Amino acid sequence: MYSDAFSILFVGFLIVTVLVRLWLTTRHIRHVLAHRSAVPAQFAEKIPLAAHQKAADYTVAKSKLGLIMLLVNAAVLIGFTLLGGLQWLSVTILDITGPGMAHQIGLIAAFAVISGIIELPVEYYTQFVLEARFGFNKMSLGLFIADRVKGILLGAAIGFPLIWVILTLMEKSGDLWWLYAWLVWTGFQLLMLVLYPTVIAPMFNKFTPLDDDSLRARIENLMKRVGFASKGLFVMDGSKRSAHGNAYFSGFGSAKRIVFFDTLLSRLAPQEIEAVLAHELGHFKLKHILKRIVVMFAVSLAFLALLGFLKNQVWFYTGLGVVPMMGASNDAMALILFMLVLPVFTFLLSPLTSISSRKHEFEADAFAAKHSNAQDLVSALVKLYEDNASTLTPDPLHSAFYDSHPPATVRINKLLAA
């Protein structure tokens, strides 16, 4: 009874999620195309019509690919769950390994491999067809393959020990396993904040100290004004993969470092770079990063507590097309099922995250306007919108639902008003 009800609930939420996402994306495509023929008046003297139309075409192309992937991913999800894909995979791995930890880790590894194989053609098409069509791809096939191989090896080296610890806690630490697992997960995330900028990121990109003395002095003066301490200023060779530009700071505690894409430095004037960095520093000084980390940890605790309940419910498995094993652990299966279906049940909450993120962006813009020049940030944003082919005319409802940053016109109007 509960199993059938949960199956119906899952299918219902999946249908709603797919239909809402289809509706939002088709709205977005129509809205962008309807405004393709003219640059918004606010940007008419700053962005050429050809660049505006390129941004519209790029947005539409990405959105259409997203529509295809939405349907493909929904079909894959149904295949893994209600059509018995995970059940077959579990039985197949069990025949090879027998019950125990080898079966648990083998099931997760096999699921990860199959998911990666499904995603690989999309990643290839995105990089070498879509991005190349609009002049953004700078990556060679060799680098594409090398990145994937490095990612697999790094994921295995980090992921398998973490999975083993979590599965061991699930099996041996009683009803409060989810609390202990959350403590491990929290510690792991904090460790990654320290290791990523100094150990992991350099495996994929080259980071060199900023050698422009004038720009360095300008940036160091900004950091002094706002009270930000960094372990260094670095330039990342982003141009070997993409023509997109960005700047960010990463790390935690004493490992904080500021990173500029080389593509960004080649396009913006020094005062514009300072304004962009002031925005990024605003996120730190206004404790946006800390707030996001705290929210992430709180949400993960709630979800792990929910999983702690669900993993002992037979209907959770059978309602998703899996027959739980009797007398053996189903923990790996519970983890996979939970990861697969959670986005279906939480999708309609997405605007809450977007609202919070856009609020932080406005606050960081205001911080940048206070500690640098608002007009410099505006001119930098206009260049970045043009260089990254970001549409100036997103559908308002689509933007409110998905976008972590405010629409260009709204954001710049608020900056100019400041």
QUIPE-V856011 format. One line per field, one symbol per residue. ss: DSSP state (~ for helix, > for strand, _ for the rest). burial: 1 if it has 9 or more other ideal C-beta (glycine too) atoms within 8 Angstrom, else 0. A space follows every 50 residues. Layout:
ss->???
burial->???
This chain:
ss->_~~~~~~~~~~~~~~~~~~~~~~~~~~~~~~~~~______~~~_____~~ ~~~~~~~~~~~~~~~~~~~~~~~~~~~~~~____~~~~~~~~~~~~~___ ~~~~~~~~~~~~~~~~~~~~~~~~~~~~~~~~~___>___~~~~~~~~~~ ~~~~~~~~~~~~~~~~~~~~~~_~~~~~~~~~~~~~~~~~~~~~~~~~~~ ~~~___>>>___~~~~~~~~~~~~~~______>>>>_~~~_>____>>>> __~~~_>>>>>~~~~~~__~~~~~~~~~~~~~~~~__~~~~~~~~~~~~~ ~~~~~~~~~~___~~~~~____________~~~~~~~~~~~~~~~~~~~~ ~~~~~~~~~~~~~~~~~~~~~__~~~~~~~~~~~~~~________~~~~~ ~~_____~~~~~~~~~~_
burial->00101110011011011101110111111111101100110010001000 11111111111111111011110101110111001110110111001001 00111111111101010101011111111111010110100011001101 01011000010111111111101000111111011101110111111101 11001010010000110111011001010100111111100111101011 10001111111111101101111111111111111101001010111001 10111011011010111111110110001111111111011101001001 00111111011111111110110101111111111110111101100111 101001111011111100
